[in-house]
Amino acid sequence: MIGVAVLLIVLVLVGWGVSWMLAQKPATSAQQLIHRHRYEEAVVAASSDPLHRAEALKLLGRFEDAIASYERSDDPAAREGIALSLAHLGRDLDRAKALMEQTIAQHPQILEFQALGLAYILLKRGERDAALRLFLDNAVLLETRFHDDYTDPDPLLAETLVMFAALMAANGDEERATALRAKAAEWAPRSVWDRH
């Protein structure tokens, strides 16, 4: 009798554990493919998820296609994605700046990353002094984030590293910029950031 009761308890616990695991929100297959550096496959897998599709397209350097995909997303991060894609293309920089400023005002997330994005856009617009002021105001926080929080290689953070490198170079620290570009290439091999 005790054996049956123990067996029933074990079965209930196992059933509960399986149910709990299935209830957790798994990473989408597109996210998994991105983290495996299979960006082309991630584009296909994310056909019904415009935000993840855009992120995969951006990793491939297909910024125009990424913008089109971001424009189909309701996620606030999509506006930031459009702004940065425009900056990488070096076009519509007034729109890029406005989008980034609106995103920061309406949907503040990790502000030092958003400030880095805006500083990068300002740098691309030729506003070097303003870009460096904004960058230097956030440089310590950015360093801390990458030293303490974001230590695992993440292809989705490679773009941030490339922008960080561009601003470090503009600030005259080419050695640090080179190290950041190398880290971006390591975190997102076979991506646009690997070839940047």
C-alpha positions, 0 to 999 in steps of 0.5 A: 500500500505504501509503495502504491502511494509513493508511486502515485506521489512520484507520478503526480510530481513528474506530471506537474514538472512536465506541465510546468516545463511545457507552460514556460515560454520557450525560445522561438525556433528563430531565436534558437537558430540565431544563437546557433549562427544559422541566420538564413534559416532564422529568416525562414523560421521567423516568417510569421514573426516580423521582429525576429525575422528583422533581427535575422535579416540585420545579422545578414546585413540585409538592412532594407529587408530588415526595415520592411520586416520591422515596419510590420511589427507592433513591438516598440523595439521595431522602431529602434531597429528601423532607426539603427538599420537606417544608420547602418545604411547611412540614409534617412538619418533625420528619420533615424534620429527622430525614431530613436528619440521617440523610442527612448521617450516612449519606451525607455528600456536599457537606457545606456544601450538606447543612448549608445544607439542615438550616439551612433546615429548622431555620429553617422549624421556628422554630429561628432561632438554631440555623439561623443558627449552622449556616449561618454555620459553612458560609457561606464554603464556600457562597460559595466553591462558588458563586464557584469551582465552580458558576458555570454556570447550573444549574436543579438548584442554584436550590433551593440558592440560594433556601435560601441567600437565606432564610438570608441574609435571616434573618441580616439581609443582605437585599441579598445575599438579593435577589441570590441569589433573582434568580440562582435565578430566572435559573438556573431560569426558569419554575420555582417558584424563579423565582416564589419 
